Amino acid sequence: MSNPNRLPESYYACDTAYLIHMIADMLITLTQHNDQIPINSTNLTRFHSRAAPSISIPDYLRRIVRYASVERACLLAVLVYIDRICEAHPTFTISSLTVHRFIATAITVAAKAICDSYCTNSHYARVGGIQTAELNTLELEFLFLVDWHVACPAETLQGYYHNLVHQHVAYELAEAPSPPPPGTMPDTLPDPEHAPDDPEAALAAAVAAEAAALEIPDVVNFQLDPPPPGPSYPLSSSGSS
């Protein structure tokens, strides 16, 4: 077995391609397990498709990241939201029939909760292969399921990142650099006269503008099927009518 790739200590510095790989592998493992659970009226949700979409989870994540310029924090937030919802609603499952709609909705919610700049729902819907009206409905359903608990502190995301790396055989965390001796000064200091007022906000705005300008390819080849008829997950924070 080849030596694992060494990833940076902080998720901020991790290459997005590695994050997508680790998250996709975790979601694939989760869906394979949950696909064994029979579907009935108690666990049928608005996130269900009639059949599993033809696009794979890794390709779907890569598509959304590319055409919606998704930040690393939003990718990790998908896993945070899965845990929060499944803890509050034990019958809710991430399966091959629900994972694509869940990803699209979770990233839409995470971008609004975490990022300074984000795309419109119509943009996220087109990238995700669903109608805007459906994404609007899924977003509201999602917020009730998570009980509007959408904030994801950096410490929480960092913990999920570390767990991802530790659980994946292809990666390991690089050793953190030793702190400088007390009393030493860095080699260079920032020039306040040439620093932007808010570099993170400026970067986020530029990323959102770039995403909006991208020409999104046709999605009919993996347009998500409409959900099957039947009862949907209750629109209540308690998960019961």
N, C-alpha and C positions, 0 to 999 in steps of 0.2 A: 504494500500500500504506500502511495506517495505521501510525502509530508504534507500536513494541512497548511492551507494558506493562512498567514498571520494577518489578522485584521486589527485596525486601530482600536484603542481602548474606548473611544467615544463614538457613538453612532453618528454624530455630526460629521465625522471624518471618514466614515465608511463609504466605499464606492456603492452607488445605488444598485449596480448589477449584482453585487454580492448580497445585498439586502433582499432583492427580489428573489434570488436563488434560495436563500434560507427560508423566507416567508412562504414562497410557493411550495417548497418541500414539506413544510409543516402543515399547510392547508391540504396538500394532497394526502398526507397521512391521516389527517382528521376526516376528510371526506370519504376515504376508503373505509375507515372504521364506521362512520355514521351511515354509509350507504347500506349497511346490513340491517338497519332499523326500519321496520315496515312503516309506511306512511298511512296515517289514519286521520280522522277528524280532529284529534287532539294535538297533532303536531304539524298539520298543514298550514302554511303561512303564505303571505303575499309574496314572499321571496322565492317560492317554488316555481320552477319551469316544468312544462309538460315532459320534456326530455332534456338530458344534459347537453348544453351547448357544445358545438364542435370545437371551439377554440379552447386550448389548454389553459390551465391556471397560470403557468409562467408567461405564456404569450399574452394572456389577458392583462396581467399586471404590467408587462412591458409596454403594451399598447397604451394603457391609461397613463403610465408614467411619462411616456414619450409625448402624447398629444395633450395632456393636461398638466405637464410639468409638476408632477406630484413631489412634494418634499419628503425627505426621509422620515420625519416625525409622523406624517400622515400614514405612511406604510406601516410603521410600528403601531400606530393607533388602531389599525384594523384588528390586530391581535388583542389589544386592550379591550376593545369593544366586544369582541367575541366572548372573552371571559366574563365581562360585566353582564352581558345579556344572558349567557347560559347559566350564570349563577342565580340571576333573578328569575329566569324562566327555564327550568330544567328540561322541558319538552322541546325547546328550540334547538335545532341541530344545523350544523354547517355540513351540507352534503353536496354531491355533484349537481343536485337540482337547485340548490340555494346559493352556492358559493359565489357565483358571478354577480348576481344581483346584490348580494351582501357586500362584496368588494366595492362595487360602484357606489352604493349608498354610503358605506362607511367612509370612503375617501371623500365623498362630497361633504359629509358632516364634519369630518376631521379638518378639512381645509378651512371651513368656516370657523371652526372652534380654535384652531391652532395658528393658522397662517395670517399674515397681515394682508395678503392679497390672494385672491382665488378667482376661479372661473365661474361662469353662470351655470345654472342647472341645465339649461339647454345644451351647453357645451359638454358638460359631464355626461349627459344622457346620450348625445351623439357618439361620443367616444366609447361609452359603455354599451352601445347597441340597443338601447331602450328608448321609449318615447319620453318626452319631457314630463308629460302629465303623470306617467307612471312613476318616474323618479321622484316627483313631488310627493306622491302618495307614499312611496317607500320611505322617503326621508322623514315624513311625519310619523309613520309607523315605527321607524327606527328610534326616533326621539322618545316615543312613549316606552318602547322596550328597554331603552337604556335609562329611563327615568330622567331624561335631560342631563344626565351626568356625562358630559362630553369633553370636559377639560382633561388634558393629559399632561401632568407636570413632567418636566425634563427628567426628574429622578425616576419616575415610573417608566418612561420610555427607555431610559438607560438600562434599567433592570431587565426589561423585556429583550433588549438588544443583547445583553450579556447572556441571558438564558438561551437565546437563539444560537449564539456562537458556541456555547458550551455543549448544546445538544446536537450540533451538526458535525459529522465526522470529517467534513472537508475543510473546516476552519478552526482556528484558535485565536485567542486574543494575544496581541503583542504585549510585551512587558511595558508598563508605563515608564516614561523617562524619569530619571532621578531628579528631584527638585534641586535648584541651584543652592550653593552654600549660603547661609545667612549673611546679609550685608552686601551681597554681590548685585550688580546692576546688569540688566540685559544689554546685549551688544548694540541694539538699536532701539530708539524710542519713537513712537508715532508722532507725526507732525500735526498738531491740532489745526494749523492754518489750512492744511490741504485735506483734512479728513472730512468725509460727508457728514451731514447732520445726523442721519440715521441710515447707515450703510445696509442694515438688514432689511429695512423697509424699502429702500431703493432697489435692492437686489430682488426682493419678492415681487415688486411692481414690474420690473423688467422681465422676470420669468413668466409672469401672468400674461404680459403683453406678447411675448414670444409664443406662448401656447395658443393664444387667441388667433395669432396670425398664421399658424400652421394649417396646411391643407390636409384635412383628415380624409383618409381613404374610405371608400365605400365599405359599409359594414353589413351589407345584406347577406354575406356568406356566413355570418355567425350572429345575425340578429336574434336576440333572445326571444324564445317563444313566449306567448302569453301564459300566465299561470293557469293551472287547471281550475275548473269551477269547484265550488265547495266553500266550506267555512274558512275564514281567515283568522289570523291571530288577533285577539281582541285589542282594540285601541284603548288600552288602559294601562296605567303604570303597574298595576298589580298582576296583569296577565289573566284576570278572570272577569267574567261579566257579572 
